[in-house]
Amino acid sequence: MNDVPAIHISKLLKQYDELNAVDHIDLTVQPGQFYGLLGPNGAGKTTTINIIAGLGLKTAGEVKIFGNDITQDYRACRRLIGLVPQEFNFDQFTKIKQILMFQGGYFGISKEECEARAETLLKEFNLSDKRDTQARHLSGGMKRRLVIARALMHSPKLLILDEPTAGVDVDLRKNLWKFLRQENESGTTILLTTHYLEEAELLCDHIGIINHGKLIAEDNKLNMLERLSHELIILTLRKPPTESQMQQLAELKPKLGSEHRELTLMFNSRELSYLGMLDLVKQAELQVSSIRPSDNRLERVFMELTQPAT
């Protein structure tokens, strides 16, 4: 079983009239991977996830979950998958522990095991004191924790998360990141879609980028980051640069921050080395107190791949 991919997709097609929402994509996720499926709105991410999870029908192609065909072996596939959707799709008038108990019951788990599993997850997600609270009285962040806890009730081997941290505050997002890393380290395979590219860069070990229904790039994260042709460097200055210094750095497309103490430089690393860039900075005689690369390199890879050439 260890040699069988967690997800194997071959020539997957989802067609709406003349539109190919998913256009003959091939995609493989290995057991234990934390895979990020990225793409702009309307790219086909959620359609692909819905087909994997059994919420949508494919037009053509093959999808297997740990070797089980999603059409022929649909019951086995459903048991292997835990899905965290974008929307809160539970009964708002049901108490949250009951929501977890019902979920376990759907998968044939005994009442005693459901009870124990629900209590463990309520504690894990800091919801124990809300066990008898109706879902409608929870904050947005608590509801987000609840949908993740519900997806884990039957201990799935594959956890699928569709924009799991959308609309949550920074503290909760970081707590969810910590939990997801722990879940992945425990052996759960995770497929994540997100618009927070910082999130994908932090969590994922493998990245696929989908655009207009096609998988346009796929690789491990480190190789994906090496695709960057343009690098952004941020200089913190002791004093603002002069107009003459800015002109000397024109090749590096200098851009000053609002307080004129941070200077962002951009260069094509295939045409100019880091040492060459530093030589230009030295020649301009800037008074530099620190230098660092721009954050979120994955975002720049994403933009380069998905934005049309100008």
C-alpha positions in Angstrom: 0.0 0.0 0.0 3.0 2.3 0.7 3.8 2.3 -3.1 0.3 3.3 -4.1 -0.3 7.1 -4.5 -2.6 8.8 -2.1 -4.2 10.5 -5.1 -3.7 9.5 -8.7 -5.4 11.6 -11.4 -5.1 10.8 -15.1 -6.6 12.9 -18.0 -9.3 14.3 -15.7 -11.9 16.3 -17.6 -14.8 18.3 -16.3 -16.9 19.9 -19.0 -19.7 22.4 -18.8 -21.2 22.8 -22.2 -18.2 24.2 -24.2 -16.1 25.1 -21.1 -13.5 22.7 -19.8 -13.4 23.6 -16.1 -10.8 20.9 -15.6 -8.9 20.2 -18.8 -7.3 16.7 -19.0 -5.0 17.1 -15.9 -2.6 14.5 -14.6 -1.7 14.8 -10.9 -0.2 12.5 -8.3 0.0 13.0 -4.6 2.2 10.6 -2.6 1.3 9.2 0.8 2.4 11.6 3.5 2.8 14.6 1.3 1.5 18.1 2.1 0.5 19.1 -1.4 -0.6 22.6 -2.3 -2.9 23.1 -5.3 -2.8 26.8 -6.2 -4.5 28.9 -8.8 -6.5 32.1 -9.4 -10.2 32.2 -8.9 -12.0 30.0 -11.5 -8.9 28.0 -12.3 -10.5 24.7 -11.5 -9.2 24.0 -7.9 -12.5 23.5 -6.2 -13.9 21.5 -9.1 -11.0 19.1 -8.9 -11.4 18.8 -5.1 -15.2 18.2 -5.5 -14.5 15.4 -8.0 -11.9 13.8 -5.7 -14.3 13.9 -2.7 -17.3 12.6 -4.6 -19.2 15.9 -4.6 -19.0 16.3 -8.4 -19.0 14.0 -11.4 -16.2 13.9 -13.8 -16.8 14.0 -17.5 -13.8 11.8 -18.3 -10.5 10.5 -16.9 -9.5 8.5 -13.9 -9.2 9.3 -10.2 -7.9 6.9 -7.6 -7.6 7.3 -3.8 -4.9 4.9 -2.4 -5.6 2.7 -5.4 -9.4 2.8 -5.1 -11.4 4.2 -8.1 -13.7 7.0 -7.0 -16.5 5.6 -9.2 -16.2 1.9 -8.8 -14.9 1.9 -5.2 -16.7 5.0 -4.0 -17.5 3.7 -0.5 -13.8 2.9 0.2 -12.8 6.3 -1.2 -15.2 8.2 1.1 -13.9 6.5 4.1 -10.3 7.5 3.2 -11.1 11.2 2.8 -11.8 14.0 5.2 -13.0 17.1 3.5 -12.9 20.7 4.9 -15.0 22.8 2.5 -14.9 26.6 2.0 -18.4 27.1 3.5 -19.8 26.1 6.9 -22.2 23.3 5.8 -23.5 22.1 9.1 -26.8 22.5 10.9 -26.5 25.8 12.7 -29.0 24.7 15.4 -27.2 21.5 16.3 -24.8 21.4 19.3 -21.2 21.0 18.2 -20.5 17.8 19.9 -23.6 16.3 18.2 -22.2 17.5 14.9 -19.1 15.5 15.5 -21.0 12.4 16.8 -23.3 12.4 13.7 -20.2 12.6 11.5 -18.7 9.6 13.2 -22.0 7.7 12.9 -22.1 8.3 9.1 -18.9 6.2 8.9 -20.2 3.4 11.1 -18.1 4.3 14.1 -19.5 2.9 17.4 -21.1 5.3 19.9 -18.4 4.7 22.4 -15.6 5.4 19.9 -17.4 8.5 18.6 -17.7 9.8 22.1 -14.0 9.4 22.8 -13.0 10.8 19.4 -15.3 13.8 19.7 -13.9 14.7 23.2 -10.3 14.4 21.9 -11.0 16.7 19.0 -12.9 19.2 21.0 -9.9 19.4 23.4 -7.5 19.6 20.5 -9.3 22.5 18.9 -10.1 24.3 22.2 -13.8 23.8 21.9 -14.4 21.6 25.0 -16.3 24.4 26.8 -18.6 24.8 23.7 -19.6 21.1 23.4 -23.2 21.9 24.2 -23.4 25.2 22.3 -25.4 25.4 19.1 -23.2 26.0 16.1 -25.0 29.3 15.3 -23.6 30.8 18.5 -19.9 30.1 17.6 -17.6 32.8 16.2 -16.3 32.5 12.7 -13.0 31.2 13.9 -14.7 28.5 16.1 -16.8 27.4 13.2 -13.6 27.0 11.1 -12.1 24.8 13.8 -15.3 22.8 14.0 -15.3 21.9 10.2 -11.7 20.7 10.5 -12.5 18.7 13.6 -15.6 17.2 11.9 -13.4 16.2 8.9 -11.1 14.3 11.2 -13.7 12.3 13.1 -13.2 9.1 11.1 -9.4 9.4 11.1 -9.1 9.8 7.3 -5.8 9.0 5.6 -6.3 11.9 3.2 -7.3 15.4 4.5 -8.5 17.8 1.8 -8.7 21.5 2.8 -10.4 24.1 0.5 -9.3 27.5 1.7 -9.3 26.4 5.3 -8.1 29.7 6.8 -10.2 32.1 4.7 -11.5 34.9 6.9 -9.8 33.9 10.1 -7.6 36.1 12.2 -3.8 35.9 12.3 -3.6 34.1 15.7 -6.1 31.4 14.6 -4.4 31.0 11.3 -1.1 30.3 13.0 -2.7 27.8 15.4 -4.3 26.0 12.5 -0.9 25.9 10.6 0.7 24.3 13.7 -2.1 21.7 13.9 -1.9 20.9 10.2 1.8 20.4 10.4 1.4 18.0 13.3 -1.4 16.1 11.5 0.9 15.8 8.4 3.8 14.7 10.5 1.6 12.0 12.1 1.2 10.5 8.6 -1.9 12.1 7.2 -1.7 13.1 3.6 -2.9 16.7 3.0 -4.2 18.4 -0.1 -4.6 22.1 0.4 -6.0 24.9 -1.8 -5.3 28.4 -0.6 -5.1 32.0 -1.8 -2.6 32.8 1.0 0.6 31.9 -0.8 2.6 32.5 2.4 0.5 29.6 3.8 1.5 27.3 0.9 5.1 28.2 1.1 5.2 27.6 4.9 3.2 24.3 4.9 3.5 22.5 1.6 6.4 20.3 0.4 4.9 19.9 -3.1 3.2 22.5 -5.2 0.9 22.3 -8.3 -0.4 25.4 -10.1 -3.6 25.2 -12.1 -4.9 27.9 -14.4 -7.8 27.8 -16.9 -8.4 24.2 -16.0 -4.8 23.1 -16.9 -2.0 22.0 -14.5 0.7 24.4 -15.7 3.4 23.6 -13.2 4.1 20.9 -10.6 7.2 20.2 -8.6 8.5 20.0 -5.0 8.6 23.4 -3.3 12.3 24.0 -3.5 12.4 23.3 -7.3 9.4 25.5 -7.8 11.1 28.4 -6.0 14.2 27.9 -8.3 12.0 28.8 -11.2 12.2 32.4 -10.2 13.7 34.5 -12.9 13.3 37.8 -10.9 14.5 38.3 -7.4 13.4 41.1 -5.0 15.9 42.5 -2.5 15.0 45.0 0.2 17.7 47.4 1.6 17.2 49.2 4.9 19.0 52.5 4.5 20.5 54.8 7.1 19.4 57.8 5.1 17.2 58.2 2.0 19.0 57.9 -1.4 19.7 60.9 -3.6 18.2 61.3 -7.0 21.6 60.6 -8.5 21.9 57.3 -6.5 18.4 56.2 -7.7 19.5 56.9 -11.3 22.6 54.8 -10.8 20.4 51.9 -9.7 17.9 52.3 -12.6 18.9 48.8 -13.9 17.6 47.4 -10.7 14.2 49.1 -10.9 14.5 50.8 -7.4 11.3 51.5 -5.5 11.3 53.5 -2.3 9.1 52.7 0.7 6.8 55.3 2.2 9.4 56.5 4.7 12.2 56.5 2.1 14.3 54.2 4.3 13.4 50.9 2.6 14.6 50.4 -1.0 13.3 47.5 -3.0 15.5 46.3 -5.9 14.5 43.8 -8.6 16.9 41.9 -10.9 16.8 39.0 -13.3 19.0 36.3 -11.6 19.5 34.6 -15.0 21.2 37.8 -16.3 22.8 39.3 -13.2 24.3 37.5 -10.3 23.8 38.4 -6.6 27.4 39.6 -6.5 26.8 41.7 -9.6 23.7 43.3 -7.9 25.8 44.0 -4.8 28.5 45.6 -6.9 25.9 48.0 -8.3 24.7 48.8 -4.8 28.3 49.4 -3.7 29.0 51.7 -6.6 26.0 53.8 -5.8 27.5 54.4 -2.3 24.3 53.8 -0.5 24.4 53.9 3.3 22.9 50.4 4.0 22.2 49.1 7.4 20.6 45.7 6.4 19.7 43.7 3.3 17.2 40.9 3.0 15.3 39.0 0.3 11.6 39.9 -0.1 9.1 37.6 1.7 7.0 35.0 0.0 9.0 33.9 -3.0 6.3 31.5 -4.0 3.9 34.4 -4.7 6.3 35.7 -7.3 6.6 32.2 -8.9 2.8 32.1 -9.0 2.4 35.5 -10.6 5.1 34.7 -13.2 3.3 31.5 -14.2 -0.3 32.7 -14.1 -0.2 36.3 -15.4 -0.3 36.8 -19.2 2.9 38.1 -20.7 2.9 41.8 -21.4 
